[in-house]
Amino acid sequence: MPKRYWWILITYILCQLSGILAVITPILHIVPVSQRAGVWTIISFSITLIVFLLLLKPEWSKIHEPHQASLADSALWAFGGIFLVFVAQIVAGLIEQHIFGESSESKNTDQIMDMAKMSPYVILVISIIGPILEETVFRKVIFGSIYKKTNFFIAGLISSLIFAFAHMDKHILVYTLVGFVLCYLYKKSGRIIVSMFAHAAMNSLVVLLTFSGIQNIKQQFIHFIGGFM
């Protein structure tokens, strides 16, 4: 794995652990307490994105590679990926509820949405910056590096499990299956932008449903399908 990929992993971990700085950073003392978490989220994720872009600069000028899909096919995979991710969530949700007896509620999602309601500018992180960082780390770096030495299933399973546990949520199966779908989109297209687009669209849809007041539509759909089955 290239040295820059290790630095990407280290930077991402530091970003995730930097929340303590929201409390001790002097400049944030001028920000209302209720807004500090949101402000620091924007600052830390934006800095991380800049670092990622600088570390990946050597790859910016790479010409079209043989294994990459055409732009037209990549666009189809990107938009079709939104549907695949949604289906993966529904299937995993049904399995968790009807086999393992898990609730459809997600504390991780609820906490993020609560922050977004309190600090709307955090939506930029949820919908764009976050997916870019996560796809770079979990698909491009982790999945891509393991895939070169093993196969799709092993690389997809390892990277998706890490992706799931990193979200610190009880819905391990949901995140793992979604991770697999995103790995598949990256593998089939050969373009990380495809999985980034699908991931960003998925997150944006959650935000849209939440702020439109129908955030439970997915859970209701899962219950409906589960009852029908």
Residue pairs with C-beta under 8 A, 6 or more apart in sequence:
1 141
1 145
4 55
4 56
4 58
5 141
5 145
7 51
7 55
8 51
8 52
8 55
8 56
8 136
8 137
8 141
9 137
9 141
9 142
11 48
11 51
11 52
11 55
12 48
12 133
12 137
14 48
15 44
15 45
15 47
15 48
15 133
16 166
18 40
18 44
19 37
19 40
19 44
21 40
21 44
22 28
22 36
22 37
22 39
22 40
23 36
25 40
28 36
28 39
28 40
31 39
34 118
35 118
35 119
37 115
37 119
38 115
38 118
38 119
38 121
38 122
39 119
41 115
41 119
41 122
41 125
42 121
42 122
42 124
42 125
45 125
45 129
45 130
45 133
46 129
48 133
49 129
49 132
49 133
52 132
52 133
52 136
56 136
65 190
67 190
68 74
68 189
68 190
68 191
69 77
69 188
69 189
69 190
69 191
69 194
73 189
74 189
74 191
74 193
74 194
77 185
77 188
77 189
77 194
78 185
78 189
78 193
78 194
78 197
78 198
79 197
81 181
81 182
81 185
81 194
81 195
81 197
81 198
81 201
82 198
82 201
82 202
82 205
84 181
84 184
84 185
84 198
85 178
85 181
85 182
85 198
85 199
85 202
86 202
86 205
88 174
88 177
88 178
88 180
88 181
89 174
89 177
89 178
89 202
89 218
90 218
90 221
90 222
90 225
91 177
92 171
92 173
92 174
92 176
92 177
92 178
93 104
93 171
93 174
93 218
93 219
93 222
94 222
94 225
94 226
94 229
95 173
96 102
96 104
96 171
96 173
96 174
97 103
97 104
97 222
97 226
98 226
98 229
100 173
102 170
102 171
104 218
104 219
104 222
104 223
105 219
106 169
106 170
106 171
106 174
107 169
107 170
108 167
108 168
108 169
108 171
109 169
109 206
112 122
112 126
113 206
113 207
113 210
113 215
115 122
116 122
116 123
116 126
116 207
116 210
116 211
117 210
117 211
123 207
126 203
126 204
126 206
126 207
127 200
127 203
127 204
127 207
128 200
130 203
131 196
131 199
131 200
131 202
131 203
132 196
132 200
134 163
134 199
135 182
135 186
135 192
135 195
135 196
135 199
136 192
138 159
138 160
138 162
138 163
138 166
138 179
138 182
139 159
139 182
139 183
139 186
139 192
139 195
140 186
140 192
142 158
142 159
142 162
143 155
143 156
143 158
143 159
143 183
143 186
144 155
144 186
146 154
146 155
146 158
146 159
147 155
147 156
147 187
152 183
152 184
152 187
155 183
156 179
156 180
156 183
156 184
157 176
157 180
159 179
159 183
160 175
160 176
160 177
160 178
160 179
160 180
160 183
161 172
161 176
161 179
163 175
163 176
163 178
163 179
164 171
164 172
164 173
164 174
164 175
164 176
164 179
165 172
167 175
169 175
178 202
181 198
182 195
182 198
182 199
183 195
185 194
185 195
185 198
186 192
186 194
186 195
189 195
206 215
209 215
209 217
209 218
